[in-house]
Amino acid sequence: MSQTLKVHANSLRRVKAAMEKHGISSQKALAEVLEISLYKVREFMAGRPIDADTFLRICEHLELDWQKITRVSATKADEILGKESTVAPVSPPATKRIGIPRLASHLFRGSTESVLSGTELEAVNVPQPEPALAPEPIVDSEAVNIPQPEPELAPEPIVNNSSETTDEIIVTEEGNLPVIETILPHKESPIDWQELLTATQILIDNQQWDEAALTIQQFDLSQTHIREELLELCEQLLPPHWRQGGRRISDPDLHGWILSTAGILAHNLDLMPKALSYLETALKLTRQDADRGLEIQCFKGLAALHQSLGNYQAAISFYQKYFDLAETEDLYQEQAYILHQLGNIYYALHQYRTAISYYNQFLNHSACQQFPSESIKTLRHIGTCYIHLKHYESAISHLQKLAELTETDRAQQAYTAMQLGTAYAGMGLHHTAIEYLEQSRSIATPLDQPVLAMQAAKGLTLSYAAQQNYSQADRWGREWLTLARMLAKRDEQVQAMYHLRQLNRTIA
């Protein structure tokens, strides 16, 4: 079973409230009750994808409406229910709510500080039906090499049919601190990461180390604007002698998670020595404990770190260990991610046949559809690999498929046309090559893509020279040289000058 589900970011507090209601004190306790991996519970609570079967089991145990907390489309819900017929959606239990006028909701936001300081909130319970959240369309995101978490779905607009509307307030407990959560009808407010940072700092200032660590686990590490502050909070949770095994957090597993999180954040901030130290120390803790999830996070972090450093053999070793654990835990999305990264490594090593093998495994993997940007890049890299191997027909086949998938992306169309031109030139079909190369240049120039324009000019120089059209070859050779100088590409300048000299000798 390859379907995956994740809690929407705006529903994380609702999940934590369900944990409190059912008297489940920790994520480890939930994992033990359901007899599932602690790693999967942590991924669930952090809003990251896990296999649908486990997701539905957790929701059933916590009496959560899985469609509401995932906000999946109706089509997706039907597909999941068709494959996961053993667990039906469960309506959430009634929750004590406090009705307030919409215009007064900002007063409760301002009163949060008094609640955090211990002031009790008096209110009258007014039972209200909880509005259903309509499913929203899934929006694909553009990603870079390491896959980032899917973007939050934009909330739907609120339609007011009356002059006065009532908000809902849910009062829950997070650790030792009461929390007020406001839910608007048909809309959930996005998480205020700065507010969560401030709350975490308060916990640390009060030396509530465990509570602060649990709060940090809820952060989305893809939020680039908070990485520095979040790393500083992680470091405040570590005592000066943390390298020698000292810790402030009582739970050694949780201490390891903070170390590994700090390592990932440091890597994202290009603090490589610090990242390596945090991740290696966290990995040592996994050898003393059976927390599979911490081991997975450490292998993932170390693999990505060594890949960034160009230590490819070390990266391959960690990715292989990471893949073995992901396979054992049925982490389908993680498996697809690893296959793509291994393809990238062998591509960088110019081991094109091995790269193609991993790329094809990625494309054939059941979870690859969750990486739309990586799938497009994979097709492009496979085409390039076949060009380097001089298997031009295979290259053209993959590149034509890529062109069909990127019809609306002008930059991708320019790059694909340039690669197709190169492949056809390799086959000796220079007339067709010139058509694709001129198409690439015409698209790249207004898009301010000088590198693509330079590559197209290079290809046109060589194809026109092969056709013995020396005047056109000279024209494009000069543009090739001009762009290479502008981009400070020394190797390209040397090649362009060499071919121009050869043309001048031929013409003379």
C-alpha positions in Angstrom: 0.0 0.0 0.0 1.5 3.2 -1.2 -1.0 5.9 -0.2 0.3 8.5 2.3 -1.6 11.1 4.3 -0.5 13.9 6.6 -2.1 16.3 9.1 -2.6 19.7 7.7 -0.5 22.4 9.5 -3.6 24.2 10.7 -4.9 21.0 12.4 -1.9 20.1 14.5 -3.3 21.8 17.6 -6.5 19.9 17.1 -4.6 16.6 17.1 -2.7 17.6 20.3 -6.0 18.4 21.9 -7.3 14.9 21.1 -4.2 13.4 22.7 -4.9 15.4 25.9 -8.6 14.4 25.9 -7.8 10.7 25.7 -5.2 11.0 28.4 -2.3 10.0 26.2 0.7 11.6 27.9 3.3 11.2 25.2 3.9 10.2 21.6 5.7 7.1 22.9 2.6 6.1 24.8 0.5 6.4 21.7 2.9 4.3 19.7 2.9 1.6 22.4 -0.9 1.5 22.6 -1.3 1.1 18.8 1.8 -1.1 18.5 3.3 1.0 15.8 6.6 2.7 15.2 7.4 5.8 17.4 8.8 7.4 14.2 5.4 7.2 12.5 3.7 8.8 15.5 6.2 11.6 15.5 5.8 12.2 11.8 2.0 12.2 12.3 2.3 14.7 15.1 4.6 16.9 13.1 2.4 17.0 10.0 4.6 14.9 7.8 3.3 12.1 5.5 3.0 8.5 6.8 1.3 5.5 5.2 -2.5 5.8 5.0 -3.2 2.6 7.0 -1.3 3.8 10.0 -2.7 7.4 9.7 -6.3 6.1 9.8 -5.5 3.8 12.7 -4.2 6.8 14.7 -7.2 8.9 13.8 -9.6 6.1 14.8 -7.9 5.8 18.2 -8.0 9.6 18.8 -11.6 9.9 17.4 -10.4 12.4 14.8 -12.2 13.0 11.5 -9.2 12.2 9.1 -10.7 14.0 6.2 -11.1 17.2 8.2 -7.5 17.2 9.6 -5.9 16.3 6.2 -8.2 18.6 4.1 -7.9 16.2 1.2 -10.0 16.6 -1.9 -13.2 14.5 -2.3 -11.6 12.5 -5.1 -8.6 11.7 -2.9 -10.8 10.7 0.0 -12.8 8.3 -2.1 -9.5 6.8 -3.4 -8.2 6.3 0.1 -11.4 4.9 1.4 -11.4 2.5 -1.5 -8.0 1.2 -0.5 -8.4 1.5 3.2 -11.9 0.2 3.7 -11.1 -1.4 7.1 -11.2 2.0 8.8 -14.1 4.4 8.4 -14.0 8.1 9.1 -14.9 8.9 12.7 -16.7 12.0 13.7 -14.9 14.0 16.4 -16.5 14.0 19.9 -18.2 17.1 21.2 -15.7 19.7 22.5 -16.4 22.3 25.1 -16.4 25.7 23.3 -16.7 29.3 24.2 -18.8 31.5 21.9 -17.5 35.0 21.2 -18.4 37.6 18.6 -16.1 37.7 15.6 -15.1 41.3 16.1 -13.9 40.5 19.6 -11.7 37.6 18.6 -8.6 39.9 18.6 -9.1 40.4 22.4 -8.4 36.7 23.0 -5.3 36.9 20.9 -4.1 39.7 23.2 -5.1 37.9 26.3 -2.9 34.9 25.6 0.0 36.2 27.7 -2.3 36.4 30.8 -3.4 32.8 30.2 0.2 31.7 29.8 1.1 33.3 33.1 -1.5 31.3 34.9 -4.6 33.5 34.8 -7.8 31.4 34.6 -10.2 32.1 31.8 -13.9 32.2 32.8 -16.4 31.5 30.1 -19.8 30.1 29.5 -20.1 26.9 27.4 -22.2 27.5 24.3 -22.5 24.3 22.3 -22.1 24.9 18.6 -21.9 22.6 15.6 -18.4 22.5 14.2 -18.5 23.5 10.6 -17.2 21.1 8.0 -14.1 22.2 6.1 -14.6 22.0 2.4 -11.8 20.2 0.5 -9.4 22.4 -1.3 -7.5 21.7 -4.5 -4.0 20.3 -4.1 -1.3 22.8 -5.3 2.0 21.4 -6.6 5.1 23.2 -5.5 8.4 23.8 -7.2 11.2 22.2 -5.3 14.9 22.0 -5.3 17.3 19.0 -4.9 16.3 18.1 -1.3 12.6 17.7 -1.1 10.7 20.1 1.0 7.4 19.7 2.6 4.3 20.5 0.6 3.0 24.1 0.9 0.1 24.8 3.2 -3.3 24.9 1.4 -4.7 28.4 1.2 -7.8 28.8 3.5 -11.1 29.3 1.8 -12.8 32.7 1.8 -15.4 33.2 4.6 -18.9 34.1 3.4 -20.9 36.0 6.0 -24.6 35.6 5.6 -25.5 37.5 8.8 -24.5 40.7 10.5 -23.0 38.9 13.4 -21.0 35.7 13.3 -19.6 33.7 16.1 -16.0 32.4 16.4 -15.1 29.2 18.3 -12.5 29.0 21.1 -11.0 25.7 22.1 -9.2 25.7 25.4 -6.6 22.8 25.6 -3.5 21.9 27.6 0.0 21.7 26.0 2.4 20.4 28.5 1.9 22.6 31.6 0.6 25.5 29.6 -3.1 26.2 28.7 -3.5 27.2 25.0 -6.3 29.1 23.4 -7.1 28.1 19.8 -9.5 30.1 17.7 -11.3 28.4 14.8 -13.3 30.4 12.4 -16.2 28.9 10.5 -15.0 27.2 7.3 -11.4 28.5 7.9 -8.5 27.6 10.1 -5.9 30.3 10.9 -2.3 29.5 9.8 0.2 28.8 12.5 2.0 31.9 13.8 5.6 30.7 13.9 6.9 33.8 15.6 4.3 33.4 18.3 5.3 29.8 18.8 9.0 30.8 18.9 8.2 33.2 21.7 6.2 30.6 23.6 9.1 28.2 23.3 11.5 30.8 24.6 9.3 31.4 27.6 9.4 27.7 28.4 13.2 27.7 28.1 13.5 30.8 30.3 11.5 28.9 32.9 13.8 25.9 32.5 10.9 23.7 31.3 13.3 21.8 29.1 11.1 18.9 28.2 8.1 21.0 27.3 10.2 23.3 25.1 11.7 20.3 23.3 8.2 18.9 22.6 7.2 22.3 21.2 10.2 22.5 18.9 9.2 19.1 17.4 6.1 20.8 16.0 8.0 23.3 13.9 8.2 23.0 10.2 11.9 23.1 9.3 11.1 24.3 5.8 10.1 27.7 7.2 13.3 29.4 6.2 12.7 32.7 7.9 12.8 31.1 11.4 15.7 28.8 11.0 18.3 30.9 12.8 16.0 31.6 15.8 14.9 27.9 16.0 18.5 26.8 16.0 19.3 29.2 18.8 16.4 27.7 20.8 17.7 24.2 20.2 21.2 25.2 21.4 19.7 26.7 24.6 18.3 23.2 25.4 21.8 21.8 25.3 24.2 22.1 28.3 27.8 23.2 27.7 29.0 19.5 28.1 26.5 18.0 25.6 29.4 16.5 23.6 30.3 14.4 26.7 26.8 13.1 27.1 25.3 15.8 29.3 21.7 16.8 28.7 19.0 19.1 30.2 16.1 17.1 28.7 15.1 14.2 30.8 14.1 11.9 27.9 17.3 10.7 26.1 15.3 10.1 22.9 13.9 13.6 22.9 17.4 15.0 23.6 18.6 13.1 20.5 15.8 14.5 18.4 16.8 18.1 19.5 20.5 17.3 18.6 19.5 16.0 15.1 17.1 18.9 14.5 19.9 21.3 15.4 22.1 19.5 12.9 19.6 19.8 10.1 19.0 23.5 10.8 22.8 24.1 10.9 23.2 22.3 7.6 20.4 24.5 6.1 22.3 27.6 7.4 25.6 26.4 5.9 27.1 25.8 9.3 28.7 22.5 8.2 31.1 21.7 11.1 28.4 22.5 13.6 25.9 20.4 11.7 28.2 17.4 11.5 29.0 17.6 15.3 25.3 17.7 16.2 24.3 14.8 13.9 27.1 12.5 14.8 26.5 13.0 18.5 22.8 12.3 17.9 23.6 9.1 16.0 25.7 7.8 18.9 22.6 8.0 21.1 20.7 5.7 18.7 23.3 3.0 19.3 22.4 3.0 22.9 18.6 3.1 22.4 16.1 1.5 20.1 14.5 4.7 18.8 14.2 3.8 15.1 12.8 7.2 14.2 15.8 9.1 15.6 18.1 6.7 13.7 16.3 7.5 10.5 16.5 11.2 11.0 20.2 11.0 11.7 20.9 8.9 8.6 18.9 11.3 6.5 20.6 14.4 7.9 24.1 12.9 7.6 23.5 11.7 4.1 22.3 15.1 2.9 25.1 16.8 4.7 27.8 14.7 3.1 26.1 15.1 -0.3 26.4 18.9 0.1 30.0 18.6 1.1 30.8 16.4 -2.0 31.7 13.4 0.2 29.7 11.2 -2.1 30.9 7.8 -0.8 29.9 8.7 2.8 26.6 10.1 1.5 25.9 6.8 -0.4 26.6 4.8 2.7 24.2 6.8 4.8 21.5 6.8 2.1 21.7 3.0 1.9 21.2 2.7 5.7 18.4 5.2 5.5 16.8 3.3 2.7 16.9 0.0 4.6 15.1 1.5 7.6 12.6 3.3 5.4 11.8 0.0 3.7 11.4 -1.7 7.1 9.1 1.0 8.3 7.1 1.1 5.0 8.0 4.8 4.5 7.2 5.0 0.8 7.8 8.7 0.4 11.2 8.4 2.0 12.1 5.6 -0.2 11.3 7.6 -3.4 13.3 10.6 -2.0 16.4 8.4 -1.4 16.3 6.9 -4.9 16.2 10.3 -6.4 19.1 11.5 -4.3 21.2 8.5 -5.1 20.5 9.2 -8.8 21.7 12.8 -8.3 24.9 11.6 -6.6 25.9 9.1 -9.4 25.0 11.8 -11.9 27.4 14.2 -10.2 30.0 11.4 -10.3 29.5 11.0 -14.1 28.5 7.4 -13.5 25.6 7.8 -15.9 24.4 4.2 -16.2 24.1 3.8 -12.4 22.4 7.2 -12.2 19.9 6.1 -14.9 19.2 2.9 -12.9 18.4 4.9 -9.7 16.4 7.5 -11.6 14.2 4.8 -13.2 13.6 3.2 -9.8 12.5 6.6 -8.6 10.1 7.1 -11.5 8.7 3.6 -11.1 8.2 4.0 -7.4 4.6 4.3 -6.2 5.4 7.5 -4.3 7.2 9.4 -7.0 4.0 11.3 -7.9 4.5 13.2 -4.6 7.6 14.7 -6.0 6.4 16.5 -9.2 9.4 18.8 -9.5 11.9 16.0 -8.9 10.1 13.8 -11.5 10.6 16.6 -14.1 14.3 17.0 -13.1 14.8 13.3 -13.3 13.6 13.1 -16.9 15.9 15.9 -17.8 18.9 14.2 -16.1 18.1 10.9 -17.7 18.1 12.7 -21.1 21.5 14.2 -20.3 22.9 10.9 -19.1 21.9 9.3 -22.4 23.4 12.1 -24.4 26.7 11.6 -22.5 26.5 7.9 -23.2 25.7 8.7 -26.9 22.4 6.8 -26.7 20.7 9.7 -28.6 17.4 7.9 -29.4 16.8 7.1 -25.8 17.7 10.7 -24.8 15.2 12.1 -27.4 12.5 9.7 -26.1 12.8 11.0 -22.5 13.2 14.6 -23.5 10.1 14.6 -25.7 8.1 13.2 -22.8 9.6 16.0 -20.7 8.5 18.6 -23.2 4.9 17.3 -23.0 4.9 17.6 -19.2 6.3 21.2 -19.2 4.3 22.8 -22.0 3.5 25.8 -19.7 7.0 26.2 -18.3 8.9 28.4 -20.6 12.3 28.0 -18.9 11.9 24.2 -18.9 10.9 24.3 -22.6 14.1 26.3 -23.4 16.3 23.8 -21.6 14.6 20.8 -23.2 14.8 22.3 -26.7 18.5 22.9 -26.1 19.0 19.2 -25.0 17.0 17.9 -28.0 19.1 20.0 -30.3 22.3 18.5 -28.8 20.9 15.0 -29.2 19.9 15.5 -32.8 23.3 17.0 -33.6 24.9 13.9 -32.0 22.9 11.8 -34.5 24.1 14.0 -37.4 20.6 15.5 -38.0 21.9 19.1 -37.9 18.9 20.6 -39.7 16.6 19.4 -36.9 19.2 20.3 -34.3 19.3 23.9 -35.5 15.5 24.2 -35.3 15.5 23.1 -31.7 18.6 25.2 -30.8 17.1 28.4 -32.3 13.9 27.7 -30.5 15.8 27.3 -27.2 17.6 30.6 -27.8 14.5 32.5 -28.7 12.8 31.4 -25.5 15.8 31.9 -23.2 16.8 35.4 -24.3 13.6 37.3 -23.1 13.6 35.1 -20.0 17.0 36.5 -19.1 18.6 33.0 -19.1 22.1 33.8 -20.4 23.5 30.3 -19.6 20.9 28.6 -21.8 21.4 31.2 -24.5 25.2 30.5 -24.4 24.6 26.8 -24.7 22.2 27.3 -27.6 24.7 29.5 -29.4 27.4 26.9 -28.8 25.3 24.2 -30.4 24.3 26.4 -33.3 28.0 27.2 -34.0 28.9 23.5 -34.1 25.8 22.5 -36.2 26.3 25.3 -38.8 29.9 24.4 -39.0 29.0 20.7 -39.7 26.7 21.9 -42.5 29.6 24.0 -43.8 27.6 27.2 -43.4 30.6 29.1 -42.1 29.1 32.6 -42.0 26.3 31.5 -39.7 28.8 29.4 -37.7 31.0 32.5 -37.3 28.0 34.6 -36.2 26.9 32.2 -33.5 30.5 31.5 -32.4 31.0 35.2 -31.7 27.7 35.3 -29.6 29.0 32.2 -27.8 32.2 34.0 -26.9 30.4 37.2 -25.9 28.1 35.3 -23.5 30.9 33.2 -22.1 32.9 36.4 -21.3 29.8 38.0 -19.7 29.3 34.9 -17.5 33.0 34.6 -16.7 33.0 31.0 -18.0 36.7 30.5 -18.7 36.4 27.1 -20.3 33.6 28.2 -22.6 35.7 31.2 -23.7 38.6 28.9 -24.6 36.3 26.6 -26.6 34.6 29.4 -28.4 38.0 31.1 -29.4 39.3 27.7 -30.6 36.3 27.1 -32.9 36.4 30.6 -34.2 40.1 30.2 -35.2 39.2 26.9 -36.9 36.5 28.7 -38.8 38.8 31.5 -39.9 41.3 29.0 -41.2 38.7 27.1 -43.1 37.3 30.2 -44.7 40.8 31.5 -45.6 
